[in-house]
Amino acid sequence: ALTGATVSPSLLTAFPTESLASDLSRYGSDQGVAPPDTQLAAGPTDLVSAVNSAMWVWTKNGVVRGSADLNTFFPLPTGYTFTDPRVVYDAPTSRWFVSGLAFDSANDSRVYVATSQTSDPTGLYSVYVVSSEAGVVQDQPKVGLDSAVVVLSWNDYTGGATFSGQETKVIEKADLLTGAATVRVSSFALDTTRFGIVPVQSLSATTTEYLVYNDSCGTNTTGGCTVSTSALGRVAITGTPAASNVLWTEADPAITATTTPPAADQPGHAATVETNDDRFLTAISDGSTIYLSGNDGCVPTGDSVARPCARLIEVTVGATATVTLDSVFAYIGADLYFPAVAPDVSGNVFVSATYSSTTTYPAAAGLTLASGASSFSTVTFQSGSGANTNGRWGDYSGIAVDPSSPTDIWMAAEYAPSNNANWGTAVGEMTLSPHLSVGAPSGATVGSPITVTVTAR
C-alpha cells in the first residue's frame, strides 16, 4: 500500500516589526514617510529588516539586536533623505549588503551600497556612492549579486517626475568585500527602452548575474515594449569590471500580457489602497530557475471584476530562456498585492504579500505553491486592525530563504494596524509540511515479519 499526506503550509513563527509609530519614536520626525518599502534578509542567526529610512536587526524569535537610522548610516549630504532600501545576505561570503537612494528637494540624488565587514549585521560596514545625479531622482535601485559582481539597476526621473531612462551598474564584488578605497564599476548607457529592471539574487554559486524586466505589450502597462509580443526580458551579465569584459546578453521569451492592477479594497473604503503598476518587483534564482513576481490585474476565475493579483513567473537560466510557469495568485472577492517570491530547496514556491477585501483589513499574508501543485494555500501571519487612510502602499514586500534551513522561508509584508495613516510591517517564517509516504506489503502472514518504509522529503 502507498499512502500520501496532504502538503500544507506551517507558520513556524511570526511577529510585528517596524511601524510608522516605532520608527518615529526611535529616530524622530525624519522617519515620517509613507509607504514603507519593506525588505528582509536572513542569515544563520539574525534577520535584517529595512523600511524607508530605518534598518533593524532581529533574532529569529523577534528580539531586537540593534537598529540604525539610514539617514546617518549612509553619509548623506545636508538636506538629503534616504529611502528605497534593499537588504541581502550573501551566504557564500557571510556578508550583508544594503543599498538604497537618497534625494533632496531639488531632486538631486545618490545611489548607495554598503557591505558588512564581518558576518555580524550590527558591526561595521564599508559604504560607497554608486551614482550621483543633479536634478534626477534615481528611483528604487534594486540589487542582485553572483559570485563575482554586484549589480544595481534603477529608473531615472528628470525633475523627479519625467522618466528619462534606466541605468545599470556592475560592481566588482571583491572590492566591496575587501573594503577597497574605490570600487571598479562597469556602466551601461542610459536606456529609454527598458523599465523597472530587477537584478536577480543568486542562491547558488554562479558567475552569470541575471536581470529581469516586464516587456509586456498589454493594455495600460508600465513603460515601453521593445518586442512585437508581450515578453519577459531576461538579461545575462557575464564578465567583471576588473577584466573589462562585462557583457549584456538578452533573451525575451513570450509571456501573457500583464495589465495595471486596480486599487485594492478595505472595509469601509473600497478601491482606496494604491497598488501602483505591473512592473516586476523581486527575482531570485536557485541555480536552475529564476523565480520572479509582480503586481498584475486579473479577473479571478468565478469573479466578475478585475482585481489586484500576484503574477508569478519561472524561467530557466542558461543560453535558452524557457518560461516554465506563468500564472497568477488571485482571490474571488479579495485583493493580493506587492508580492515577493522565493523557492525552498525542493522548488516549492513561497510568496509574501498584502491581502485585503471589503471585509478584511490589509493583512500580511504568506502563500505557498507546492512543486507540481495546481493551487496555492494562504496563511495570514499578521492581521490588519483598521483601514489605512494614506492611500499609498508598498512599494514592495520582503522575502528570504533561511541559509541554515533552506526548507524555511522568511517573509515580510505591510499591514494596517489602525484606522489612520499609520503603517505596520510584520515578519513570518513558513515551511511546507513534509511529504510522508508509507510503503508496506498488501498482505502478511501471522508470525512472519514484514518491512514498512516511511519516507519524508
N, C-alpha and C positions, 0 to 999 in steps of 0.2 A: 504494500500500500504506500502511496505517496501523498502526503498532505502538505498544504502550504498555509502560512499565516498571512493575513492581510497586512500589507505595509501601511503604517500610519505614522504621521509626524509626532514627535515628542518635544515639548518645550522643557528644556533642562533647567534654565534659569532666566529671569527677566527682572529688570529694574529700571526706574526712570533715571535719566542722566540730565544733561543741561536743559534749562528753560530760560526764557527771556528774564524771568524774575531772578533766577540763580546767578546768571552772568552779570546782570545789573548790580546785584548785591555784592558780588565778589570784586568786580573790576570797574564799576561806575558807569556813567552815562554814555561812554563811547561804545557800550555793548547794546544800546537800544536800537537794534537793527532787525528787520524782518524782510524776507522769511529766513528761517535757519537753513543753511546749506550743510545738511547732516552728513558726516563722514565717520568712518570707523576702520581701524586696523587692529589686528590681533597678533600678539606674539606668544611665546611659550607660556608666560605667566601673566602678562599685562594686556590691557586693552587701551587704545588711544582713540578718543573721540575728538572731533573738531567741528565747531559750529560757528560760522561767521568770524568773529574776532577772538575766539577763545578756544583753547585746547586743554583737555583734561586727560589724566592718566588714572585708570581704574584697575583694581584687581578683578579677577574673573568672578568674584562674588559681590561686586558692586561697591567696594570700599575705595574711596579717593586716595590715590598716592601722591598726586600733585596736579597742578594746573598752571597755565600760562596765559597772559594777555598777549595775543598775537600782534597787537599794535606796538608792543615793546619787545617781544621775542624777535621780531624782524626789525632791522634798523631803518624805520620809515622816516622819510623827510618830514619836516614840520607841515602840518595840515593834511597829511595823508591818513587814510583809514584802510585797515586790512579786511579782506573778505574772500569768499570763494575758496576755502581751504580744501586740500586733498591730503590724506594721510595713507601711507603704505608701509607695511612691514615686509622686508625682503629676507625671507628665511635663509637663502644660501649664504648671505653675509651677516645675518643677525643685526641688521641696521634698520632704522626708521627713517622714512623720507616724508617731508612735509612741504607742500607747495601752496601758492596762492597769489592773490592780486592785491595791490594797494593803489589807491587813487585819491585825487583831491578834487576840490570844487571846480577847478579849471579843466577837468578831465585828463590831467596828466596821470600817468600810471606806470607801475613797475610790476614785473613778474618775479617772484622769488622761489627758490628751492633751498631746503635745509636738509642736512643729513646728520643723524646722531653719530657721535664719535665712538660710542660703545653700544652694547645691546640694551642698555638701560634707557628707557624713553624719558626719564626725568633728569638725565645727565646733560652734558654739553653737546651743542650742535655746531656744525660748520654751515654758515649761511652765505648764499650767493644771490646776486641780482642777475637774472637771466636776460631780461629785456627792460628797457626804459623808453617811454614814448611821451612826447608833449602833445596835448590835445587829443589823445587817442586812449580810449579805455580798452585794455587787453582782457576781454571778458572771459570769465570761467576757465582759467587754464587748467587742463587736466593732465595727469601724469601717468606714465607707464614705464616699465623697465624690463630689461632682459639681463643676460649675464654680462654684457659689455657696455650698454648705453642706458641712459635715462632720457625719455622723450617727453617734451611738453608741447601741447597744442592748445590754441585759443582763437577766439574771434576778435578782430579789431573793429571798434566802432569810433569813427571820427566824430568829435564833438560829443561823444557818449551816446549817440543815437543812430548814426548812419553806418551801416555795415560797409566796411572798406576792404575786407579780405580776411583770410585765415592764415595763421602763422604756425610753423612747426620748428622746434629747436631740438637738436640731437646733442646730448652732453656726454662726454667721456665719463663713464661711471667710476673708473678708478680714481679720477681726480676728485670726485665728491667723497669717495670713501677715505682717501688719504688726507683730506682737508687741504688740498693744494691752494696756494695763494690765488691762482687763477685757474679757470677750468677751460678745457678745449671744447668748442662748440661748432657744430655744422648747422647752417640755417637753410631752409627752403624759402624761395621767394614768396612774397605776399600773393595769396591765391584767392581770387574772387569767385572761382567756380565751385569751391568746396566749402562746406559749412558744418560746424559742430563736430570736428574730428575728435575721436576718443582714442587715446593710446591704450593698449591692452596691458593689463597686469599679468605677468607670466608667473605661473606657479611652479614650473619646472625649468631646468637649465636649458637655455637656447641662446643662440647668437643672432636670431632674427626677431626684431621687435615689430609687432603688428599694430596697425591702427584701423579703425572702422569709422564710417560715417554713413548717414542716410542719404542716398542718392535717389529718392523717390520722386516719381513724376505724378503722384496723386494729387487730388484736388486740395487746395489750401495748405500745401505742405510748406515746411520751412526751407528757406534757401533755394538754390537753383537745382537743376537736373542736368547732368553732363552726358547722359545717355538717352537713347530714344525710348527706353522702357525703364520701369522702376527697378532699381538695383541697390544692392549693398556694396558700398565702396570698401574694399579690403586691401589695405596697403601693407606691403612688407618692406621694412627698412633693414638693410644689411650694411656691414662695414662700420667703421668707427671714425670719429674726428681725428684721433691720433694717427690713423693710417691714411687720412684724407681720401677715403674711398666710400663714403656714405652714399647709398643708392636707394632710390624710391622706385618700387615696382608695384603696380596696381592690377588687381583683378576685380571685376564688377559682376558677380553672379546676380541673376534676377531674383527679386522678392516681390511679394504682393505689395501694392502701393499702400502707403500709410496716409492718414489724414490728421489734421489738427484736432485734438480732443476737445469736447465742450467743457465748460466749467463743471465742477463737482457739486453735489448736493450735500446739505447737512440739515438737521432738524430745525424747522422754522426759517430756513434761509436757503431756498432752492437755488441751485446754479450760482453759488457765491464763492466757491473755492477755485482760484485760478490754477489751471493745470499747464499753462504755458504752451508748448508746441510738441512736435513729433520728432525732434532730434534724438539721437541715441544718447544714453546717459552713462552707462557703465559697460565695461568689457573686460573679460578675464579669460585666460587660457590655461588648460591643464596639460598642454603639450601636443595634443592632437586635435582639439576642438576649441574654437573661440565661442564663448557664450556672451551674448550682448542683449541689452534691454533698453526700452524707451517708452515714452507715452504714445498712445495711439487712440484714435476714435473708432469705435465699432458699435454695431448693434448686436448684443449678445443673442445667441440662439434662444428663442422663446420670448424675446423682448420686442418692443415696437419703436424704441427711440435710441438714438446714438448716445453712448456713454464713454467716459474715460476708461481705457483698458490698458493693460500692461502687454506690450509687444515683446516677444521673446524670439530670438533667432540664434541658431547654432550653425557655424560654418567651419569647415576644415582648414587646417594650416597646410603649408606646403605649396608646391608650384600651382596646383589646381585648387581653386576655391569652390567647394561644393557645399551648398546650403542643405543641411540635414534636418533642420527644424525651422519652421516659420509659422508661428502661431500666436494666439493671444490668450491671456488670462482675463476673464470677464465674468460679471455677475448680472443676473436678471434683477433689475430694480436697484442696483447699487453701483458704486464707482470705485475704481482702483487706479492709483496714480503715483508717479515718481518711483518706478521700480528699479531696484538694484539686484543683480543676478550673480550667482556663483554656483559652481558644481562641488559636490563632495568627491571623495576618492573613487566612488563607484559610478560617477557620471549622473547621479541624481541631481536635479535642479532645485535650487532654493532661491526665493525672491523675497526681498524686503520692500515694503511699500506702505502707503496710507490707504485706508479703506473708509468709506463713509456712504451715507444714504439719507433719505428724508427722515429716517427713524434711528439712525446711528451716527453719533458724533464722530468726527475724524479720529481714527484709531490707528495705532502702529500694528501692522499685520505681517506675519510670515507665511509664505506659501511654499509648497513642495510639489514637485512633479517627479515621481519615481521613474527611473530609467525604463523605457518601454511602456509606460502607462499612458492612458489616453485622457485622464482627467487629473485635476490637481486638488490638493487639500489645503485648508486655511486654518491658522491659529492666530488669535489676537494676543499679542504679548504686552500691549498697553492700551486700555480702553480710553476713549475720549470722555470728557465730563462737561463739555459745553460746545458752543458754536464759536469758531474763530471769526472775528469781525474785521480782520485786517485785509482779507481778500487774497493777498499773496501767499503762496505755499511753495514748498520745495526749496531749492531748485532740483534737489536730488536726494536719494537715500543712501545709506551706507551698508556694506556687507563685507565679510572677510571669512576666509577658511581658517580654522584653527590649525596652526602648524604642528601642534603637539598631538592633535586628534583629528585628522582630516575627514572623519565622518561627521564632525560637528561644524556647524556654520553659525557665525555671529552676525546679527542683524541690527541695524539702527535705522529708525524712522521717526517722522514727526507725528504728533498727536495734539489734539486741542484739550488743554487742561481746564479751561473755564470759558465762560461766556464773555470774552473780551478779545483784545488783540494779542494777548499773551500766547506764546507758543511753547510747546514742550517736546522733548525728544526722549526716546527710550531705547534700551538695548535688550535683545533676547538671544538666547542660544538654543538652536534647534538641531535635531537629528532625526533620521528616519529609523523607526524600529527595525531590528534585524529581520531579514527573510529567514524563516525557520522551515525546514523540511524534515520529514521523518521517513526513513526507508526501512521496511520490515517485510518479511515473507507474508503472503496472503493466508497461510495456514501453518500450523505447528503440531507436533506430537507431544503429548504429556510426558514429562520426564526428559525430553531432549532439549538442549539449549538452542536458542536462536540468537541471531545478531540483529540489533536495532541500531541504526545510524541516524543521529540528529546532527543536522548541519546548519550553522548560522553563517550568514555572509552579508 
